[in-house]
Every structure is written in C-alpha cells, then in structure tokens.
Amino acid sequence: MKRLFLRIVGRVQGVGYRAFVLREATRRGITGWVRNEPDGSVTAEVQGDDRSLSDLLLALKEGPPAARVDDLVIEERPVIPEEKSFRIAYR
C-alpha cells in the first residue's frame, strides 16, 4: 500500500479531468481525492497497491480527450489506513 500526492499541469481544468480521475481511480479500487487549484493545475492524493497506482498514473498522463498533460509531479505521502473511497474535493 502506498499514497502519492500528484500535481498535474497543463490543460486540465474545464475539460472533465477531475471526473476522469474519479472514474479511473474508482475503477482501480484507489482511494483519495482530486481538486482544481487556483493556478490552473489539478492536485490529487491517491492511495492503493503498486500495480493499481502504476496503471492510474499511465491513465492520468494521457487524460480525457480534451486534456493536455504537460507535467505530472509525484511525491510519496503517509498512508491513511481508514480511508475508504475516492472523491472530488473543493477548496
């Protein structure tokens, strides 16, 4: 089990990117959250097994059809054992 903080930069707001992340994470049994940031990026914390996270990262680099991902920054974070679902978060 691993938890990652992600910062996705590019054309990722106004293109359904958060809904895409929610769908892809849920499909893989990954928990955490995703949200838009004021600077136009999207951030997320994702938690799951190595294989599921690797598959998710590949999908996120591609994104939905209208998106363009220029950069994906990844930092490891402490696991939150009690977390049970994935959600879209708001500031």
mmCIF file of the C-alpha atoms, coordinates in Angstrom:
data_MODEL
# 
_entry.id   MODEL 
# 
loop_
_atom_site.group_PDB 
_atom_site.id 
_atom_site.type_symbol 
_atom_site.label_atom_id 
_atom_site.label_alt_id 
_atom_site.label_comp_id 
_atom_site.label_asym_id 
_atom_site.label_entity_id 
_atom_site.label_seq_id 
_atom_site.pdbx_PDB_ins_code 
_atom_site.Cartn_x 
_atom_site.Cartn_y 
_atom_site.Cartn_z 
_atom_site.occupancy 
_atom_site.B_iso_or_equiv 
_atom_site.pdbx_formal_charge 
_atom_site.auth_seq_id 
_atom_site.auth_comp_id 
_atom_site.auth_asym_id 
_atom_site.auth_atom_id 
_atom_site.pdbx_PDB_model_num 
ATOM 1  C CA . MET A 1 1  ? 0.000   0.000  0.000   1.00 0.00 ? 1  MET A CA 1 
ATOM 2  C CA . LYS A 1 2  ? 1.289   3.414  -0.974  1.00 0.00 ? 2  LYS A CA 1 
ATOM 3  C CA . ARG A 1 3  ? -0.039  7.004  -1.019  1.00 0.00 ? 3  ARG A CA 1 
ATOM 4  C CA . LEU A 1 4  ? 1.059   9.597  -3.555  1.00 0.00 ? 4  LEU A CA 1 
ATOM 5  C CA . PHE A 1 5  ? 0.491   13.332 -3.891  1.00 0.00 ? 5  PHE A CA 1 
ATOM 6  C CA . LEU A 1 6  ? 0.121   14.375 -7.537  1.00 0.00 ? 6  LEU A CA 1 
ATOM 7  C CA . ARG A 1 7  ? 0.267   17.779 -9.198  1.00 0.00 ? 7  ARG A CA 1 
ATOM 8  C CA . ILE A 1 8  ? -0.910  17.705 -12.801 1.00 0.00 ? 8  ILE A CA 1 
ATOM 9  C CA . VAL A 1 9  ? -0.064  20.688 -15.004 1.00 0.00 ? 9  VAL A CA 1 
ATOM 10 C CA . GLY A 1 10 ? -1.389  21.500 -18.478 1.00 0.00 ? 10 GLY A CA 1 
ATOM 11 C CA . ARG A 1 11 ? -4.885  21.935 -19.908 1.00 0.00 ? 11 ARG A CA 1 
ATOM 12 C CA . VAL A 1 12 ? -6.544  20.050 -17.044 1.00 0.00 ? 12 VAL A CA 1 
ATOM 13 C CA . GLN A 1 13 ? -9.337  22.386 -15.915 1.00 0.00 ? 13 GLN A CA 1 
ATOM 14 C CA . GLY A 1 14 ? -12.592 22.783 -17.805 1.00 0.00 ? 14 GLY A CA 1 
ATOM 15 C CA . VAL A 1 15 ? -12.039 19.529 -19.714 1.00 0.00 ? 15 VAL A CA 1 
ATOM 16 C CA . GLY A 1 16 ? -13.538 16.937 -17.335 1.00 0.00 ? 16 GLY A CA 1 
ATOM 17 C CA . TYR A 1 17 ? -10.188 15.974 -15.843 1.00 0.00 ? 17 TYR A CA 1 
ATOM 18 C CA . ARG A 1 18 ? -11.387 15.620 -12.220 1.00 0.00 ? 18 ARG A CA 1 
ATOM 19 C CA . ALA A 1 19 ? -14.304 13.409 -13.277 1.00 0.00 ? 19 ALA A CA 1 
ATOM 20 C CA . PHE A 1 20 ? -11.848 11.362 -15.344 1.00 0.00 ? 20 PHE A CA 1 
ATOM 21 C CA . VAL A 1 21 ? -9.554  10.923 -12.307 1.00 0.00 ? 21 VAL A CA 1 
ATOM 22 C CA . LEU A 1 22 ? -12.539 9.951  -10.124 1.00 0.00 ? 22 LEU A CA 1 
ATOM 23 C CA . ARG A 1 23 ? -13.694 7.346  -12.650 1.00 0.00 ? 23 ARG A CA 1 
ATOM 24 C CA . GLU A 1 24 ? -10.213 5.879  -13.240 1.00 0.00 ? 24 GLU A CA 1 
ATOM 25 C CA . ALA A 1 25 ? -9.331  5.752  -9.519  1.00 0.00 ? 25 ALA A CA 1 
ATOM 26 C CA . THR A 1 26 ? -12.660 4.202  -8.524  1.00 0.00 ? 26 THR A CA 1 
ATOM 27 C CA . ARG A 1 27 ? -12.341 1.600  -11.288 1.00 0.00 ? 27 ARG A CA 1 
ATOM 28 C CA . ARG A 1 28 ? -9.000  0.515  -9.829  1.00 0.00 ? 28 ARG A CA 1 
ATOM 29 C CA . GLY A 1 29 ? -10.065 0.490  -6.153  1.00 0.00 ? 29 GLY A CA 1 
ATOM 30 C CA . ILE A 1 30 ? -7.891  3.512  -5.345  1.00 0.00 ? 30 ILE A CA 1 
ATOM 31 C CA . THR A 1 31 ? -8.855  5.862  -2.509  1.00 0.00 ? 31 THR A CA 1 
ATOM 32 C CA . GLY A 1 32 ? -8.112  9.570  -2.061  1.00 0.00 ? 32 GLY A CA 1 
ATOM 33 C CA . TRP A 1 33 ? -9.205  12.860 -3.582  1.00 0.00 ? 33 TRP A CA 1 
ATOM 34 C CA . VAL A 1 34 ? -8.728  15.219 -6.550  1.00 0.00 ? 34 VAL A CA 1 
ATOM 35 C CA . ARG A 1 35 ? -9.270  19.002 -6.816  1.00 0.00 ? 35 ARG A CA 1 
ATOM 36 C CA . ASN A 1 36 ? -8.694  22.034 -9.037  1.00 0.00 ? 36 ASN A CA 1 
ATOM 37 C CA . GLU A 1 37 ? -6.111  24.560 -7.887  1.00 0.00 ? 37 GLU A CA 1 
ATOM 38 C CA . PRO A 1 38 ? -6.232  28.361 -8.399  1.00 0.00 ? 38 PRO A CA 1 
ATOM 39 C CA . ASP A 1 39 ? -3.104  28.248 -10.614 1.00 0.00 ? 39 ASP A CA 1 
ATOM 40 C CA . GLY A 1 40 ? -4.894  26.056 -13.202 1.00 0.00 ? 40 GLY A CA 1 
ATOM 41 C CA . SER A 1 41 ? -3.319  22.773 -12.107 1.00 0.00 ? 41 SER A CA 1 
ATOM 42 C CA . VAL A 1 42 ? -5.072  19.772 -10.589 1.00 0.00 ? 42 VAL A CA 1 
ATOM 43 C CA . THR A 1 43 ? -3.820  18.090 -7.410  1.00 0.00 ? 43 THR A CA 1 
ATOM 44 C CA . ALA A 1 44 ? -4.695  14.699 -6.003  1.00 0.00 ? 44 ALA A CA 1 
ATOM 45 C CA . GLU A 1 45 ? -3.757  12.235 -3.307  1.00 0.00 ? 45 GLU A CA 1 
ATOM 46 C CA . VAL A 1 46 ? -4.130  8.630  -4.399  1.00 0.00 ? 46 VAL A CA 1 
ATOM 47 C CA . GLN A 1 47 ? -3.717  5.500  -2.305  1.00 0.00 ? 47 GLN A CA 1 
ATOM 48 C CA . GLY A 1 48 ? -3.573  1.873  -3.361  1.00 0.00 ? 48 GLY A CA 1 
ATOM 49 C CA . ASP A 1 49 ? -1.344  -1.031 -4.290  1.00 0.00 ? 49 ASP A CA 1 
ATOM 50 C CA . ASP A 1 50 ? 1.670   -0.514 -6.561  1.00 0.00 ? 50 ASP A CA 1 
ATOM 51 C CA . ARG A 1 51 ? 0.076   -2.078 -9.665  1.00 0.00 ? 51 ARG A CA 1 
ATOM 52 C CA . SER A 1 52 ? -3.153  -0.072 -9.391  1.00 0.00 ? 52 SER A CA 1 
ATOM 53 C CA . LEU A 1 53 ? -1.232  3.168  -8.832  1.00 0.00 ? 53 LEU A CA 1 
ATOM 54 C CA . SER A 1 54 ? 1.067   2.490  -11.796 1.00 0.00 ? 54 SER A CA 1 
ATOM 55 C CA . ASP A 1 55 ? -1.936  1.846  -14.042 1.00 0.00 ? 55 ASP A CA 1 
ATOM 56 C CA . LEU A 1 56 ? -3.640  5.003  -12.772 1.00 0.00 ? 56 LEU A CA 1 
ATOM 57 C CA . LEU A 1 57 ? -0.555  7.151  -13.397 1.00 0.00 ? 57 LEU A CA 1 
ATOM 58 C CA . LEU A 1 58 ? -0.395  5.928  -17.004 1.00 0.00 ? 58 LEU A CA 1 
ATOM 59 C CA . ALA A 1 59 ? -4.057  6.862  -17.485 1.00 0.00 ? 59 ALA A CA 1 
ATOM 60 C CA . LEU A 1 60 ? -3.598  10.280 -15.860 1.00 0.00 ? 60 LEU A CA 1 
ATOM 61 C CA . LYS A 1 61 ? -0.680  11.152 -18.133 1.00 0.00 ? 61 LYS A CA 1 
ATOM 62 C CA . GLU A 1 62 ? -3.000  10.528 -21.080 1.00 0.00 ? 62 GLU A CA 1 
ATOM 63 C CA . GLY A 1 63 ? -6.102  12.168 -19.573 1.00 0.00 ? 63 GLY A CA 1 
ATOM 64 C CA . PRO A 1 64 ? -9.507  12.598 -21.200 1.00 0.00 ? 64 PRO A CA 1 
ATOM 65 C CA . PRO A 1 65 ? -9.636  13.584 -24.915 1.00 0.00 ? 65 PRO A CA 1 
ATOM 66 C CA . ALA A 1 66 ? -9.806  17.397 -24.412 1.00 0.00 ? 66 ALA A CA 1 
ATOM 67 C CA . ALA A 1 67 ? -6.992  17.493 -21.818 1.00 0.00 ? 67 ALA A CA 1 
ATOM 68 C CA . ARG A 1 68 ? -3.264  18.017 -22.304 1.00 0.00 ? 68 ARG A CA 1 
ATOM 69 C CA . VAL A 1 69 ? -0.886  16.966 -19.523 1.00 0.00 ? 69 VAL A CA 1 
ATOM 70 C CA . ASP A 1 70 ? 2.418   18.854 -19.633 1.00 0.00 ? 70 ASP A CA 1 
ATOM 71 C CA . ASP A 1 71 ? 3.821   17.713 -16.284 1.00 0.00 ? 71 ASP A CA 1 
ATOM 72 C CA . LEU A 1 72 ? 2.960   15.240 -13.522 1.00 0.00 ? 72 LEU A CA 1 
ATOM 73 C CA . VAL A 1 73 ? 4.802   15.767 -10.231 1.00 0.00 ? 73 VAL A CA 1 
ATOM 74 C CA . ILE A 1 74 ? 4.704   12.864 -7.761  1.00 0.00 ? 74 ILE A CA 1 
ATOM 75 C CA . GLU A 1 75 ? 5.560   12.872 -4.034  1.00 0.00 ? 75 GLU A CA 1 
ATOM 76 C CA . GLU A 1 76 ? 5.114   9.990  -1.615  1.00 0.00 ? 76 GLU A CA 1 
ATOM 77 C CA . ARG A 1 77 ? 2.900   10.654 1.436   1.00 0.00 ? 77 ARG A CA 1 
ATOM 78 C CA . PRO A 1 78 ? 1.971   8.640  4.561   1.00 0.00 ? 78 PRO A CA 1 
ATOM 79 C CA . VAL A 1 79 ? -0.782  6.058  4.060   1.00 0.00 ? 79 VAL A CA 1 
ATOM 80 C CA . ILE A 1 80 ? -4.191  6.828  5.624   1.00 0.00 ? 80 ILE A CA 1 
ATOM 81 C CA . PRO A 1 81 ? -5.425  3.355  6.662   1.00 0.00 ? 81 PRO A CA 1 
ATOM 82 C CA . GLU A 1 82 ? -9.003  4.424  7.446   1.00 0.00 ? 82 GLU A CA 1 
ATOM 83 C CA . GLU A 1 83 ? -9.644  5.991  4.021   1.00 0.00 ? 83 GLU A CA 1 
ATOM 84 C CA . LYS A 1 84 ? -12.307 4.010  2.114   1.00 0.00 ? 84 LYS A CA 1 
ATOM 85 C CA . SER A 1 85 ? -13.298 5.979  -1.007  1.00 0.00 ? 85 SER A CA 1 
ATOM 86 C CA . PHE A 1 86 ? -12.242 8.451  -3.698  1.00 0.00 ? 86 PHE A CA 1 
ATOM 87 C CA . ARG A 1 87 ? -13.844 11.891 -4.018  1.00 0.00 ? 87 ARG A CA 1 
ATOM 88 C CA . ILE A 1 88 ? -13.660 15.222 -5.755  1.00 0.00 ? 88 ILE A CA 1 
ATOM 89 C CA . ALA A 1 89 ? -12.535 17.781 -3.164  1.00 0.00 ? 89 ALA A CA 1 
ATOM 90 C CA . TYR A 1 90 ? -13.216 21.504 -3.149  1.00 0.00 ? 90 TYR A CA 1 
ATOM 91 C CA . ARG A 1 91 ? -11.219 24.330 -1.605  1.00 0.00 ? 91 ARG A CA 1 
# 
